């Protein structure tokens, strides 16, 4: 689910879970780490993008740390040598790390977590002398973390506890707990939410082995679960944890949380205003929980940790901050609903028809939004509407008073709140007639736009598309009086930038109603870190920016954000939003044709603290510079295209620079179904300018893609990778068109049509065009445009008895391209046979 952050111009724009003032360096390398770095510098699966850094984290053990304590944590993967520090997505100062051990397959740190660090899942990366690793997910807990070793016999556990484990194939982990009669214990497993393909199952057995409770997925928590169980009898119980499919992997970690904490996934309202708020947890009931939202937080989504009086630990729910009004759907009056249903029923209407009244007066009252069964809740625009569809088939309606010509913009969401609701919204008039229905977008939200033709009362009705319901079916509807800001998504999010160099940040734009230029500014960047270009043209839907580190940029870790500013009207207010990132957690499956599968839900629904910020590591200057002189390359299918790479070396650097490329359909040459591959010679002191080639094989898809070329060199024990981009236009070797494309004739007439062949520079072969016969028309069945010629003429004749009308020809163009037959549509034209002019009357 994507969200929009709104940055008021009179408020310091900061990230949702950060303090009001961001220091120039949000994270600093420790003194020891800086010394290590100074000494080092003086002397298929599709993986998450690591071209901006070399390390790759496979798993973290343990995957959980306790607030207020120090924990020894191992980051297991590859290229972990010379580890320096840990970048994290929590507020500055929440986590401090000291390197303990570092070798190629693991980096070990003593991680100290502040007592007030936010509870929940966050993002982390390992920083080495070579750069940043991929992003991985990690849990900060306020329950006591117990380090236990799984065994065939149950392990005794004292409550409360957070226990780290690993899903092993065909294996069940067992833990024993002692409880009192009537005791309520909350249970939660975090496994799938670490971004891994895990499916936790929890089973509770009594001392005789009888199952007391079995809990699988809780929709909204990916494949994880969070629930509460009340034990009727005192005794010793066994809690079993395993993958529901009995799968396992050394990289599939889990955390079992047990104790007293709110076993709730959603809170109502799910939007809060700065200052004190009252939140209800509909799944567990009870008194409202007080929550104070910071007044210096920008409007946008975040995880809030909630804890009731007497709780031993917290739970985290998804909330958003807003400056507008928050309206909660009022609880439905079921007695009134049943009475209205009876009074407006067919039986009542028939009985009234036989009475002197003749017309049932309750029908009009029942249809009206405020007096009928809709039981509409009054709301205002702009505002946020919240509620829970507690029963299957339940609908909630909100009443909005709109002026003539007033436009509203509506976005609704359920899944992004950890809710199972699949929300649909309809807009109705005052008596419930549907005027507009919401449409789905790619991230499980729905959108609706409406302009009132007449002033009056209108209704927004929300329901689950499957007509399902329950205590966790929460929803949030944002209603605005102006369009939502454009959505900007960066294709990278972790960057290692040497001083006096840069790394590219490709950004795509989904504009919506925003048509003007978009201004980009850095937030939280240290001096010396700059972004260029800093404007996106009014017609552009994508841009590649350069994030540069000057010689004065502080070496170490930084957390930055990119703010986008635009206007919907030249004289209107400035709209601010944050550039979104989508780091790939875990690997992405590809099919036999090397086409990526859709990401799992646990890979898409990332913590807000990770999804709206960039990790940056500034390193000492690179020993070389690298540029691609050609910003765009055209590659014909079945052919190869060359592109140059220029490498400039610093004095004293004589090692090779090796290159890799990725993007679009590029895959390793050795893969059996590879469609496109790239090859490069090494850049050496003797050959500073090298020429790479991109080769198109069979089955390659036509289209334009961005290709990233990364050059890696090693000097003084430090590996440096620079990335540059170019646009690759994968096209056919030729295209065929007809001039003119439309021909107008009378029956019996003829006309000339020129068949034009346009070839790419690397192809000069013959092209044959073949047409299907058309009744009433005469033209060649085929024609060949010889090598070196740009076209040929054909004669089209309409039969004397051809019926007037429009006729479309069907044509195929064929050519032999480097030994492969290229077959495509091309050379078709339209023929209109006109009716003869009627003779003029004398």
Secondary structure, DSSP 8 states (H G I E B T S, - for coil): -----B--TTS----TTS-S---S-SS---HHHHHHHHHHHH---B----TT---EEEEEESSEEETTSEEEEEEEEES-TTEEEEEESS-TTSEEEEEEEEETTEEEEEEEE-TT---EEEEEEEEETTEE---EEEEEESS-EE-----SS-EE--SSEEEEEE--TT--EEEEEEE-TT-EEEEEEESGGGTSS--EEEEEE-TT--EEEEE---TTSTT-EEEEEE-SS-EEEEEEEEETT----TT-EEEEEEESS---S--BSSEE-SEEEEEB-TTT-SS-EEEEE-TT--BSEEEEEE--TT-SS-EEEEEEE-SSEEEE-----HHHHHHHHHHTSHHHHHHHHTSTT-S-THHHHHHSTTTSTT--EE--SSEEEEEE--STT--EEEEEEE-TT-EEEEEEESGGGT----EEEEEE-TT--EEEE-EE-TTS-EEEEEE-SS-EEEEEEEEETT----TT-EEEEEEESS----EEEES--EEEEETTEEEEEEEEEE-TT--S-EEEEEES--TTEEEES-EE-TT-SEEEEEEEE-TTS-SEEEEEEEEEEE-SSTTS--EEEE-EE----S-B-B-TT--B----HHHHS--HHHHT-EEEEEES--SEEEE-S-SEEEEETTSEEEEEEEEEE-TT--S-EEEEEESTTB--TTSTT-SEEEE---B-SS-SEEEEEEEE-TT---EEEEEEEEEEEEETTEEEEEEEEEEEEEE-SEEEEEESSEEEEETT-EEEEEEEEEE-TT----EEEEE---TTEE--SEEEE-TT--EEEEEEEE-TT--SEEEE--EEEEEEETTEEEEEE----EEEEE--------
